[in-house]
Amino acid sequence: MKIGIAGKGGVGKTTLAGLICWVLKDLGIRVLAVDADPDANLGSFLGFPEVEKITPIIQMKELISERMEVKGAFYKLTPKIDDIPDRFMKEHEGIKLIVMGTVKSGDAGCVCPESTFLRRLLHQIALRKDEYIVVDFEAGVEHLGRGTAEKFDYLLIVVEPSKLSVESFMRIYPLAKDIGIKRVLGIANKIREEKDKEFLDLHLDRDKILGYLSFSNLFSEVNRMSNWRILKEDRIYVEAKGIVKKLLNSGG
């Protein structure tokens, strides 16, 4: 199963991606985490050692230039890339991690080779078998091409009880459907009280929300210590486990 996580910045995409990875791992399922967010914090959340020393693949300019055969404004559209995932993959406590990064707007020079490289790399990763793949995307889905998007079983859009977050959900949802993602569903996050659920139910169809995650008072401690395991002491882990079981029971 291939699962993408998207949503407005700050809503808790990385938290959900990390929780899903560890729930899958605890259930004895092989999982590959892919960090495709410009901030690249998934490795830290998952407790990978010396994560600050992991260079996102997008920053490997020489590698990209070589594989893309960049010559001025020209470059190869189908670079050799099948060896890249295993070459740069890290593993810690039963979870594999690839830090892709993403092209940041405002970077100097032409971003076309880098963008093409990342799309091809994500497509290659999506072809992998015998493991569940969880991708922590940047805010939108513009970086997903149709051929790659169609290989994803789910896009989970994280939404919090705020107008801006709901508006972001409403923008991402039709785009994801248009490029061929099979199932697009919301995960309501940072739920503090029943009014938060009522707000989201008022603005979104309830059948579009797969599950709810409570706001955890342990988040500040998690951020200070970079130790997600603290969340196992909170009901948010149980709620995440319930979401994962719904995904597993769906059959992909």
Order of alpha helices (4+ residues) and beta strands (2+ residues): beta-alpha-beta-alpha-alpha-alpha-beta-beta-alpha-beta-alpha-beta-alpha-beta-alpha-beta-alpha-alpha
